[in-house]
Amino acid sequence: IGEAPVLYDTLQALRTGNDLLTAMQNNGYMNASVEHIVKTKGKKLKAIYTLYPGKPFVIRHFTYDIQDDGIRSLLENSDSSLLKIHDGTPFTINALDQERNRITAFLSDMGYYRFHKEYIAFEADTTRGSRLVDVKMRIMPYHHPVSNDVAPHPRYTIRNIDFICNDTTSSHLKTNVLESNTAIEQGKYYSASATQRTYNNFSRLHAVRFTNIRYSELPDSGQLDCSVIYGVNKPSTISFQPEGTNTAGDLGAAVSLTYQNRNIFHGSELLTVQLRGAFEAITGLEGYQNEDYMEYGVESKISFPRLVAPMIS
């Protein structure tokens, strides 16, 4: 039992050595090795790791195997900055994973609502004694969920966009405000980036408490119905804040009353009106002749979630 902590630390050291080896291999050093020495003295342990990375592997030929005509056409005609891997690129697992994420994000913005990165696979072929690797990227075929037949990956357009407020007791937002903050466009291809921009736009509206965007697929039609479900905050709030002051021994008090309306014109405009009063007993201050000091103030402001100016939309 007394040696159990040392044994546990030794296993931890072995696991750390494996992690170091995996990290080097993921960065292209496929022939790397790790040696470790564990020294114990009483209840203390000292682990020494020696890393032998060797020389990195390089991609000799990088090819694509894309059976889906629609996806192949999009990738071939896309901006050349999309595909980063080519002949002569260092062979790293991280680079392959980044390539997979880039292609998935691109296709998700081009209408491929059901496409995910597991459809992209890589095959690596090495020659014994060589550091050159032949890599083939394959996009796996899509299987119809009912017939299980191989079919092109479905590409979707947006048919309808509906706005649903789940709170019937509060004031709703104007339709033009909802539409102007929605990046999703009717009749255009589904876009994951447009969906995220819509979430970001709604999160900046003072009147909106939460947003949930749902898509409903119309079977075998290539169309999606979009529902933007949102909840609204209470339109009006009143807050009361007292405070005490002490200026060179002169005691005083202040109080502020703040009223806020987050949806005054039903466009998520924020109106703030603040009333503030303060009192301080002044003693020994030149020019005040021991008179008390009182202050009253009112401040109001209104902010719009969009630019408001003549002749500018």
URFENFEN-V434245 format. One record per residue. RES is the residue in one small letter. OMEGA is omega in radians with two decimals (* if undefined). Layout:
# URFENFEN-V434245
RES & OMEGA
RES & OMEGA
This chain:
# URFENFEN-V434245
i & -3.13
g & -3.14
e & -3.08
a & 3.11
p & 3.12
v & 3.12
l & 3.13
y & -3.14
d & 3.10
t & 3.10
l & 3.08
q & 3.13
a & 3.11
l & -3.13
r & 3.10
t & 3.08
g & 3.09
n & 3.10
d & 3.11
l & 3.12
l & 3.12
t & -3.14
a & 3.13
m & 3.13
q & 3.10
n & 3.13
n & 2.99
g & 3.13
y & -2.98
m & 3.13
n & -3.11
a & 3.07
s & -3.12
v & 3.01
e & 3.11
h & 3.10
i & -3.14
v & 3.10
k & 3.14
t & 3.07
k & -3.05
g & 3.12
k & -3.13
k & -3.13
l & 3.09
k & -3.13
a & 3.12
i & -3.13
y & 3.05
t & -3.06
l & 3.07
y & -3.06
p & -3.04
g & -3.14
k & -3.09
p & 3.08
f & -3.09
v & 3.12
i & 3.10
r & 3.12
h & 3.06
f & -3.08
t & -3.13
y & 3.03
d & -3.08
i & -3.12
q & -3.13
d & -3.07
d & -3.11
g & -3.14
i & 3.14
r & 3.13
s & 3.14
l & -3.11
l & 3.14
e & -3.09
n & -3.10
s & 3.08
d & -3.09
s & 3.13
s & -3.12
l & -3.08
l & -3.04
k & -3.06
i & 3.11
h & 3.13
d & -3.14
g & 3.11
t & 3.06
p & -3.12
f & 3.11
t & 3.10
i & -3.14
n & 3.14
a & 3.12
l & -3.14
d & 3.09
q & 3.09
e & 3.13
r & 3.13
n & 3.14
r & -3.13
i & 3.13
t & 3.13
a & 3.13
f & -3.11
l & 3.10
s & 3.07
d & -3.10
m & 3.03
g & -3.09
y & -3.03
y & -3.06
r & -3.12
f & 3.07
h & -2.95
k & 3.09
e & 3.06
y & -3.10
i & -3.13
a & 3.13
f & 3.05
e & -3.12
a & -3.13
d & -3.13
t & 3.07
t & -3.09
r & 3.13
g & -3.13
s & 3.09
r & 3.14
l & -3.07
v & 2.99
d & -3.06
v & 3.06
k & 3.06
m & -3.13
r & 2.98
i & -3.05
m & -3.13
p & 3.11
y & 3.11
h & -3.13
h & -3.05
p & -3.11
v & -3.07
s & -3.09
n & 3.09
d & 3.08
v & -3.10
a & 3.04
p & 3.08
h & -3.09
p & 3.11
r & -2.94
y & 2.97
t & -3.12
i & 3.13
r & -3.11
n & 3.02
i & -3.13
d & 3.08
f & -3.06
i & 3.05
c & -3.06
n & -3.12
d & -3.10
t & -3.08
t & -3.08
s & 3.12
s & -3.10
h & 3.08
l & 3.09
k & -3.12
t & -3.12
n & 3.07
v & 3.11
l & -3.10
e & -3.10
s & 3.12
n & 3.12
t & 3.14
a & 3.11
i & -3.06
e & 3.11
q & 3.14
g & 3.11
k & 3.11
y & 3.04
y & -3.14
s & 3.10
a & 3.12
s & 3.10
a & 3.09
t & -3.14
q & 3.10
r & 3.10
t & 3.06
y & -3.12
n & -3.14
n & -3.12
f & -3.13
s & 3.13
r & 3.11
l & -3.09
h & -3.04
a & -3.03
v & 3.11
r & 3.10
f & 3.12
t & 3.08
n & -3.12
i & -3.11
r & 3.08
y & 3.08
s & -3.09
e & 3.01
l & -2.99
p & 3.03
d & -3.14
s & -3.07
g & -3.12
q & 3.11
l & 2.94
d & -3.09
c & 3.06
s & 3.07
v & -3.10
i & -3.10
y & 3.04
g & -3.08
v & 3.05
n & 3.01
k & -3.02
p & -3.05
s & 3.05
t & 3.08
i & 3.13
s & -3.11
f & -3.08
q & 3.04
p & 3.08
e & 3.08
g & -3.13
t & 3.09
n & -3.12
t & 3.13
a & 3.12
g & 3.10
d & -3.08
l & 3.12
g & -3.14
a & 3.11
a & 3.13
v & 3.12
s & 3.12
l & -3.04
t & 3.07
y & 3.11
q & 3.01
n & -3.03
r & -3.06
n & -2.95
i & 3.12
f & -3.13
h & 3.07
g & -3.11
s & 3.05
e & -3.11
l & 3.08
l & 3.14
t & 3.07
v & -3.10
q & 3.03
l & -3.10
r & 3.06
g & -3.11
a & 3.13
f & 3.11
e & 3.12
a & -3.08
i & 3.10
t & 3.03
g & 3.13
l & -3.06
e & 3.11
g & -3.12
y & 3.08
q & 3.08
n & 3.07
e & 3.11
d & -3.09
y & 3.14
m & -3.13
e & 3.07
y & -3.13
g & 3.07
v & -3.14
e & 3.11
s & 3.10
k & 3.12
i & 3.13
s & -3.14
f & -3.14
p & -3.13
r & 3.13
l & 3.12
v & -3.13
a & 3.13
p & 3.04
m & 3.14
i & 3.11
s & *
